[in-house]
Amino acid sequence: MLFEIPQERPRERMMLFGREQLADVELLALILGGGHAVNRALALMQDAGGLLGLDRANPQQLCRTSGVGLAGATAICAALELGRRVAQLQVPYARCIEGPDDVAAFLRASIGAASQETFLVLGLDVRQRLQMVRTIAVGSLCSVQVHPREVFRPLVQAGMHAVILVHNHPSGEAEPSDADVMLTHRMAEVGRLLGILVLDHLVVTRESTVSMVELGILESPLG
């Protein structure tokens, strides 16, 4: 290479190489701006515990890092929220859902980073096209209580043919718990009685999506 722009000049690096080539710390430095932005961004990343920590932090928490004032803290929170909203626009409305990958990005953006367990239903028509997304319940850090009555009521009212159950794990551990497994089997049985197929139950975190059908916990009603 004939020349190299120093790492402490992320603005020039973005203009020359594109945003994809910048490290996380460099992107954060661009949001902070000002002198020694890379060093301040590195300190902030360390204090927050990485990108996931930043995503969960509020402006008051970010301001505790030396050199990060109100302007920088609020700018970071605003940028992260904008990114989340862009990802949420990827909801595949009226498209055929063939597997968890078709809705994974939308679900991770919607509830993957939530601090409380949240239970959603995705209603599908007879062609497995996504027709509705409903939040059924919001719980605590480690659990959410749902009843078949609340889960299936909006699906019955909307005339849905099938459903994908979804909830998040704020802990970041996507492995289904014993309670998750029991709930899944209960919902599948109620769905059979109502004539609404439970196609899958997805457990979502900020970085991953786990399918109970793919794990062999739930038998696909489609065979």
C-alpha positions in Angstrom: 0.0 0.0 0.0 1.4 3.4 -1.0 -0.2 5.2 2.0 -2.2 4.6 5.1 -4.5 6.9 6.9 -3.9 6.7 10.7 -6.6 4.9 12.8 -7.2 8.1 14.7 -8.7 9.7 11.6 -11.9 7.7 11.1 -13.6 10.4 9.0 -11.0 10.3 6.3 -11.0 6.5 6.5 -14.7 6.3 5.9 -14.5 8.7 2.9 -11.8 6.7 1.3 -12.6 3.1 2.2 -16.4 3.2 3.0 -18.2 2.7 6.3 -18.0 -1.1 6.2 -14.2 -1.0 6.6 -14.3 1.0 9.9 -14.0 -0.8 13.2 -16.7 -0.4 15.8 -14.6 2.0 17.8 -14.0 4.2 14.8 -17.7 4.4 14.0 -18.4 5.3 17.7 -15.6 8.0 17.5 -17.3 9.6 14.5 -20.5 9.9 16.5 -18.6 11.4 19.5 -16.6 13.8 17.4 -14.0 16.3 18.8 -10.5 15.7 19.9 -9.1 12.3 20.9 -12.4 10.8 19.8 -11.0 7.3 19.2 -9.5 7.1 22.7 -12.8 8.3 24.2 -14.7 5.8 22.1 -12.4 3.0 23.2 -12.9 4.0 26.9 -16.7 4.1 26.4 -16.8 0.7 24.7 -14.8 -0.8 27.6 -17.0 0.8 30.3 -20.2 -0.2 28.5 -19.1 -3.8 27.9 -19.1 -3.6 24.1 -21.8 -2.9 21.5 -24.5 -4.8 23.4 -23.8 -2.8 26.5 -24.0 0.4 24.5 -27.3 -0.6 23.0 -28.8 -1.2 26.4 -27.4 1.9 28.1 -29.2 5.2 28.6 -27.6 8.6 28.2 -27.1 9.0 31.9 -25.0 5.8 32.0 -22.9 6.8 29.0 -22.1 10.2 30.5 -20.3 8.5 33.4 -17.3 7.8 31.0 -14.8 10.6 31.2 -14.9 12.7 28.1 -18.4 11.7 27.0 -20.8 14.6 27.6 -24.5 15.0 27.2 -24.2 15.7 23.4 -22.1 12.6 22.7 -24.2 10.3 24.9 -27.5 11.4 23.4 -26.1 11.2 19.9 -25.0 7.6 20.5 -28.4 6.6 21.8 -30.1 8.3 18.9 -27.9 6.5 16.3 -28.5 3.1 17.9 -32.3 3.7 17.9 -32.3 4.8 14.3 -30.4 1.6 13.4 -33.0 -0.4 15.2 -35.9 1.3 13.5 -34.3 0.7 10.1 -34.0 -3.0 10.9 -37.6 -3.1 12.0 -38.6 -2.0 8.6 -37.5 -5.3 7.3 -40.7 -7.0 8.5 -41.7 -9.2 5.6 -45.3 -8.3 5.5 -47.4 -10.5 3.1 -44.4 -12.5 2.2 -44.3 -16.3 2.6 -42.4 -17.3 5.7 -40.5 -20.5 5.0 -38.2 -20.5 8.1 -36.8 -18.5 11.0 -34.3 -16.7 8.8 -37.1 -14.9 7.0 -38.0 -13.0 10.1 -34.8 -13.2 12.2 -33.5 -9.7 11.5 -36.8 -8.0 12.2 -37.3 -9.9 15.4 -33.8 -9.3 16.7 -34.2 -5.6 16.0 -37.7 -5.5 17.6 -37.2 -7.4 20.9 -33.7 -8.9 20.8 -32.2 -6.1 23.0 -35.2 -5.6 25.2 -34.5 -5.6 28.9 -37.7 -7.6 29.7 -39.0 -10.8 28.2 -41.6 -10.1 25.6 -43.9 -12.5 23.9 -45.1 -12.0 20.3 -47.2 -13.8 17.8 -46.8 -13.7 14.1 -50.0 -14.6 12.3 -49.9 -16.2 8.9 -52.6 -17.0 6.3 -53.1 -20.3 4.5 -50.1 -19.6 2.2 -47.9 -18.8 5.2 -47.7 -15.2 4.3 -47.1 -12.9 7.3 -50.3 -10.9 8.0 -49.9 -9.6 11.6 -47.5 -9.1 14.5 -48.9 -8.7 18.0 -47.3 -8.2 21.4 -49.1 -10.5 23.8 -47.3 -9.9 27.1 -44.2 -8.1 28.6 -42.7 -9.7 31.7 -39.6 -9.4 33.8 -35.9 -10.0 33.2 -36.2 -13.7 33.3 -39.8 -14.7 32.5 -43.1 -13.7 30.9 -46.5 -15.2 31.7 -48.8 -15.9 28.8 -52.1 -17.8 28.6 -53.5 -19.5 25.5 -56.5 -17.3 25.7 -54.4 -14.1 25.1 -52.2 -15.8 22.6 -54.9 -17.1 20.3 -57.6 -14.4 20.7 -56.1 -12.0 18.1 -55.3 -14.9 15.7 -58.9 -16.2 15.9 -60.3 -12.7 15.4 -58.1 -12.0 12.4 -58.9 -15.5 10.8 -55.3 -16.6 10.8 -54.4 -20.1 9.6 -51.1 -20.5 11.4 -48.8 -18.8 14.0 -45.2 -18.5 14.9 -44.6 -17.9 18.6 -41.8 -15.6 19.6 -40.2 -14.5 22.8 -36.8 -13.0 23.8 -34.2 -13.8 26.4 -32.7 -10.6 27.8 -29.8 -12.7 29.3 -28.5 -13.2 25.8 -28.7 -17.0 26.2 -31.0 -18.3 23.4 -31.2 -21.9 24.6 -34.9 -22.7 25.5 -35.7 -23.3 29.1 -37.8 -26.2 30.4 -40.6 -23.7 30.9 -40.3 -22.6 27.3 -40.6 -26.2 26.1 -43.6 -26.9 28.3 -45.3 -23.7 27.0 -44.6 -24.6 23.4 -46.2 -28.0 23.7 -49.2 -26.5 25.5 -49.7 -23.8 22.8 -49.3 -26.4 20.0 -52.0 -28.5 21.5 -54.4 -25.6 21.9 -53.6 -24.6 18.3 -54.6 -28.0 17.1 -57.9 -27.7 18.9 -58.6 -24.3 17.4 -57.4 -25.2 13.9 -54.5 -22.8 14.0 -51.1 -24.4 13.2 -48.2 -23.6 15.5 -45.4 -23.6 13.0 -42.6 -22.8 15.3 -41.5 -21.1 18.6 -38.5 -18.8 18.2 -36.3 -17.6 21.0 -34.6 -14.3 20.2 -31.6 -12.5 21.5 -29.8 -9.4 20.2 -27.4 -11.7 18.2 -29.2 -14.9 17.5 -32.5 -16.7 16.8 -33.2 -20.3 17.9 -36.0 -22.4 16.4 -37.7 -25.1 18.4 -38.6 -26.9 15.3 -34.9 -26.9 14.2 -33.9 -28.2 17.6 -36.4 -31.0 17.4 -38.4 -29.8 20.4 -41.5 -29.0 18.3 -42.7 -31.2 15.5 -43.6 -29.2 12.4 -47.3 -29.5 11.6 -46.3 -29.3 7.9 -44.3 -32.5 8.1 
